[in-house]
Amino acid sequence: MTLAHNAAGYINEQIASMLKQTDEQEVSKVVEMIASAKKIFVYGVGRSGLVARAFAMRLVQLGLDVFFVGETITPIVESGDMVLIVSNTGATMSAIQTANIARRVGAAVLTITGNPTSKLAHASNVAICIPDQSNQQTAKFAPLGTLFEDATLVFLDGIVAMVMEKLGESEATMRSRHGIMV
């Protein structure tokens, strides 16, 4: 086996282990928050931001009103909206500020983090912890937060399936909202 095969196997095993630790009641809250929000805003920095953007795309395909915080066309967050923030450390200052502002205006804040005791987790209505189980192999096979980012992407794709069911959506209805590449 090549190093790439070994790394992929390691990453898959770690993701499965990390996701087994998520709280089912908290997951149900996440689905309800998404389904009931007037508008949904997502935010993250770096690769966490890319994971957040991928999730936002799926929510748009579900027919929801979704925006990425910081874009020039993003409207203001208001009461009744939801803000989802992805941050492994939960210490990114702009993420903490975003959560505090959102809560101040009456929006619900959902955080996906690797640190349940972080300032960001404390500033959130719901904080889903996806714990990084780093060990010596992590630096070799999945450096710099790879496990958190990959596990979060998989977790949020699972949330898409749950929201899809709750809203009565199907792959066909989502496909009708899928961007057409020209």
C-alpha positions in Angstrom: 0.0 0.0 0.0 1.1 3.5 -0.7 1.4 6.3 1.8 -1.8 7.8 0.3 -3.7 4.6 0.9 -2.5 4.4 4.5 -3.3 8.0 5.1 -6.8 7.7 3.7 -7.4 4.6 5.8 -6.2 6.4 8.9 -8.4 9.4 8.2 -11.5 7.3 7.6 -11.0 5.4 10.9 -10.4 8.6 12.8 -13.5 10.3 11.3 -15.7 7.4 12.2 -14.4 7.4 15.8 -14.8 11.2 16.1 -18.4 11.2 14.8 -19.5 8.4 17.1 -19.0 10.9 20.0 -21.6 13.5 18.8 -24.7 13.9 21.0 -27.9 12.7 19.2 -30.0 15.3 21.1 -27.7 18.1 20.0 -27.9 16.8 16.4 -31.7 17.0 16.6 -31.4 20.6 17.8 -29.2 21.4 14.8 -31.7 20.1 12.4 -34.5 22.0 14.0 -32.5 25.2 14.1 -31.7 24.9 10.4 -35.3 24.0 9.4 -36.9 26.9 11.4 -34.4 29.7 10.7 -35.6 32.7 8.5 -32.1 33.1 7.0 -29.0 31.0 7.6 -25.5 32.5 7.8 -22.3 30.4 7.7 -18.8 31.4 8.7 -15.4 30.0 9.1 -11.8 31.0 8.4 -9.4 29.0 6.2 -10.2 25.4 5.6 -13.0 25.5 8.2 -14.5 28.3 6.0 -14.3 26.0 3.0 -16.2 23.3 4.9 -18.8 25.9 5.9 -19.2 27.1 2.3 -19.7 23.5 1.1 -22.5 23.1 3.7 -24.0 26.5 2.6 -24.2 25.2 -1.0 -26.1 22.2 0.1 -28.5 24.3 2.1 -29.2 26.5 -0.9 -29.9 23.3 -2.9 -32.4 22.5 -0.2 -34.2 25.7 -1.0 -33.1 27.6 2.1 -32.0 31.3 2.3 -28.3 31.1 3.0 -25.4 33.5 3.1 -21.7 33.5 3.9 -20.7 36.1 6.5 -18.2 38.6 5.0 -19.3 38.6 1.4 -20.3 42.0 0.0 -23.8 40.8 -0.8 -24.5 39.3 2.6 -27.5 41.0 4.4 -27.5 41.8 8.1 -28.2 39.1 10.6 -31.6 39.6 12.4 -33.6 38.0 15.1 -35.0 34.7 13.9 -31.9 34.0 11.8 -29.3 31.3 12.5 -25.5 31.6 12.3 -23.4 28.5 11.9 -19.7 28.9 12.7 -17.0 26.3 12.0 -13.8 26.6 14.1 -11.6 23.8 15.3 -10.0 25.8 18.1 -13.0 28.0 18.9 -10.5 30.7 19.5 -10.6 32.6 16.2 -11.3 36.2 17.2 -13.5 37.0 14.1 -15.6 33.8 14.8 -16.1 34.8 18.4 -17.1 38.4 17.4 -19.5 37.0 14.8 -21.2 34.8 17.4 -21.4 37.7 19.9 -22.9 40.1 17.4 -25.4 37.4 16.2 -26.6 36.6 19.7 -26.9 40.4 20.5 -29.4 40.8 17.6 -31.4 37.7 18.6 -30.1 35.2 16.1 -29.4 31.6 17.1 -25.7 30.6 17.0 -24.6 27.1 16.2 -20.9 26.2 16.5 -19.1 23.2 15.2 -15.8 23.0 17.1 -13.1 20.7 18.4 -13.0 22.6 21.7 -16.2 22.5 23.8 -14.8 24.9 26.4 -13.8 27.6 24.0 -15.0 31.2 24.0 -16.8 30.4 20.8 -18.6 27.4 22.2 -19.7 29.5 25.3 -21.0 32.3 22.9 -23.2 29.8 21.1 -26.7 28.5 21.7 -25.6 25.0 20.5 -22.0 23.8 20.2 -21.4 20.5 18.5 -18.0 19.1 19.5 -16.1 17.0 17.0 -13.1 16.1 19.1 -9.7 15.8 17.5 -8.1 12.5 18.5 -4.6 13.4 17.5 -1.8 11.0 18.1 1.6 10.4 16.6 0.2 9.3 13.3 -2.0 12.4 12.9 1.0 14.6 12.1 2.1 12.2 9.4 -1.2 11.3 7.8 -3.6 14.2 8.7 -1.7 17.4 9.7 -2.9 20.8 10.6 -6.6 20.1 11.5 -7.3 17.7 8.7 -9.3 15.4 10.9 -11.5 18.1 12.3 -12.2 19.6 8.8 -12.9 16.2 7.2 -15.0 15.0 10.1 -17.0 18.3 10.1 -17.7 18.0 6.3 -18.9 14.4 6.8 -21.0 15.4 9.8 -22.6 18.3 8.0 -23.4 16.2 5.0 -25.2 13.9 7.4 -27.2 16.9 8.7 -28.1 17.6 5.1 -29.8 14.2 4.8 -31.7 14.9 8.0 -32.8 18.4 7.0 -33.7 17.0 3.5 -36.1 14.5 5.2 -37.6 17.1 7.6 -38.3 19.5 4.7 -39.7 16.8 2.4 -37.0 17.4 -0.1 -35.5 14.8 -2.4 -32.4 14.5 -4.6 -34.6 15.5 -7.5 -35.8 18.7 -5.9 -32.3 19.6 -4.8 -31.0 18.9 -8.3 -33.5 21.5 -9.6 -31.6 24.1 -7.6 -28.2 22.8 -8.4 -25.9 25.3 -10.2 -25.6 24.7 -13.9 -22.0 24.9 -15.2 -21.6 26.5 -18.6 
